[in-house]
Amino acid sequence: DSGEATHYHLDWLGELTYRPTPDIMTYGKVSTGYISGGDFHGITFQQETMTQAEVGAKADLLDKRLRTNLAWYWSDFRNFQAFSFVASQCAGQISCIINYGAEQIYGGEAEITAIPTENISLSANLGYTHTAYSPVPSGLAPAALQLTPEWTIGLSGEYDFSQSILGGRPSIQVDGNYVTDLHFLPPGSAFPLYSTLTLPSRWVFDARATLADIPVGPTTASVSLWAKNMFDERYFSF
């Protein structure tokens, strides 16, 4: 089979920033993007396009002991490209690439870093993603729902000890990360293997102990001992 398709697209980006004080910056941004269309097995498909907007604020507060980063975003995807193995969608071919529907994705992110004392640093981040999509052809899943959690949480704390060990600086750090259910198919799908294609929510904790700046002749060295998934949480990741 042979075929030909020609596509043209112009993308743009606009951004506006404003600083109400030297330590606070606010911004707004709108941009577009696309993936070219083409031809597969003699069947042409159209380009995939995206429009995205974002507003946010960044601030250093309390004599730079508290840093915040807040953002809210919205994305509009059109004409998603996807492989199909449905004969009626592929003009009798075994497979083809088709365009389908639209998805609107919106959400927000918040990142906070705090230094309450000279020895302690804390950080936290929270993310939220919501997807609204048009009806999907049989045998396909909305692209944005694939392995995208609705909520994510990250917590981290580090403590630097005042006393030295072997001339070096000891510290410990603990991290915790949480994600809600990951759906490969839309929630509530009647597909027989739906439960198998849903990854359950989970917390995973890591830890690290470091001895830094150990004097070694004319230079210094660092040694770390770390544990990943230290509570041995068992889960499917894909």
N, C-alpha and C positions, 0 to 999 in steps of 0.2 A: 504494500500500500504506500501511497505517497500523498503529500498534501503540503500546503503552505499557509502560513498565517503571519500577518504583519500587525504590530501593535505599537502605539505611541503613548507616552505618558510623561507628564511634567510634574515633578515633586517640588514642594516648597516647605519652608520652616520660618515661623515668626516667633519672636520671644521678647518679653518685656520684663525688666527687673526694676525694683524700687527698694531703696534703703531708708526706712523711717528713722533709723539710728545707725551709727557705725557698726553696731553688733547684731543688727537684724537685717536680713534680706528677704524680700518676697519676690515671687516671680510667677509668670504665666507663659505657657508655651503651647503652640499648635503646630503640628507637622503632618506630612503625608508620606506614604511609601507604597511600593508595589512590587509584585513578582510578575515577570513577563508571562504572557500566554504562550502557546506553542501548538505543536502537532504531535500526536502519539497514535501509532497504528492507523494513520490516515484520518484521524478524528481531531479536529481543532478544538482548543479550549481557550477561554478568555483569561486576561490578566486578573490577578488578585490584588485588591487595593486596600489601603488602610488609612484612616484619619485618626489622629491621636491628639488629645489635649491634656495638659497637666498644669496644676497650680500648686504652689507650695511656699513654705517659709523655712528659713534656716536662721538660728539664733545662738549666740554665745552669751550666757547670762551668769549672774552671781560671780562676777570677777573671773569669768571663763571657767568656773567649776561645774557649770551645767550647759550642755550643748544639746539642742533639739533640732530635728530635721523632720518636717511634716510635709506630706505630699498627697494630693488627690488626683487621680487620673481617669480618663475615659477613652476607650478605643472603639472604633467602628470598622469592622472587617466586612468586605463585600466580595462575592464570587470566590469562595474558598475553592482551592484546587485539591482534589482527592482522587486516589485510585479507586476504581469500581470494577467489580468482577460480575456485575449483573448484565446479562446479555441485552435486556431491553434498553439499558442506558448506554450500551456500547455498540449499537448498530450491528449486533451479531458477533462482534469481536470477543475474544476471551477476556480482555481487560482494556481499560481506557482511563483517561484522566478527564474528570468532569468538574464543572463549576456548580456550586450549590449555595443558596441562601446567604444569610448574613448573621453576624454575631456582634453584639455590643457587650463590651467588657468594661466594668468600672470597679474602682476600689481605692484603697488608701494605704499609706505606709507611715509609720511613726518610729523614729529612732531617737533614743535618749541616752546620753552619756553623762555620768555624774562622778565627781571626785569629792566625796564628803570629807575625807581626811587625806593627808599626804601619802598614806600607806594603802588606801583603798580606792579602787576604781570600779564602777558599776556601769553596765550598759543593758539596754532592753530595746527590742524592736517588735513591732506588731504589724502584720500585714493582712489585708482583707481583699478578696477578689470575688466579684459576682459576674456571672455570665448569663445573658439573655440571648437566645438563638432562635432562628426561624426553623420550621420543620426540616428534618434531615431525611434524605432519601434512604430507602431500605438498605441495610448493610453498612452504613457509614455512621460515624460518631462525630459530634461537633469537635472541631480541632482544639478549641480553647479549653474544653472540659478534660482533655486527655492529660491525666496526671497533673492537674492543677488543683491544689487544695484551696478551700474557701478561706481558711484562717491559718496563719503561721505566727508562731511566737518564738522569740529568741531571748534568753537571759544569760548574762555573763557577769562574773565577779572575779576580781584579782586582788590579792593581798601581797604587798611587798614587806618583808620582815626588816626591822630596823637593824638587828644584829647581823654581822657577816659570818659566813662559814667558809673556812679555807681562803679567806680574803675575798670571797665572792658575795654577790647579792642574791639571797634566796627569795623565791616568790612562788605562790600557788595560784592556779586559775581553775574555775569550774564553769562549764557551759551547759546549758539545757536548751534543747530545741524541740518544738512541738509543731505537728501538722495535723490538720483534720483529715477526714477520709479523702482518698484519691480515687476518682471515678474515671474508668476508661470509657464507660458508656453513660448516657444521661441517667441521673438518679431515678429509680423506679422503673427502669427498663424491664420489659418482659422477656428479654433474651435469656435463654436457659442458663447460661454461665455467668449471669450478672454478678452474683455474689463472689465468684472466683475472680472477676475483673474489677473488684473494689478492694483497695488497699486500706486497712483500718487505720484510724488515727493513732498517734503514738508520741510519747516523750522519749528522747534519747539524750543521755548525759555523758559528757566527756570531762576529763580532768588532766591537768598538767602541772608538774612541779619542776621548777627551773632554778639552777644555780648559775648566775651570769657573772661576767667580768672576773673570772678566776685568773689571778696572775700566773702566767706561764712564760718565764723568761722575759723577753722583750715585748711580749704580746699578751692577750687575754683569751680565755676560752669560756664556753658556756656548755652546760650539761643539762639535759631535760629528761624527765621520766613522765610518760603520758599514758593515759588509758582512754580508749575510744569505746563508746557504748559500755561504760563501766558497770552498769547493772545488768548486762547481758540480756537486754530486751530483744526478743526474737520477732522478726517481722519480714514480710515480703516487701522488696523495694521496687520490683517491676514484674 
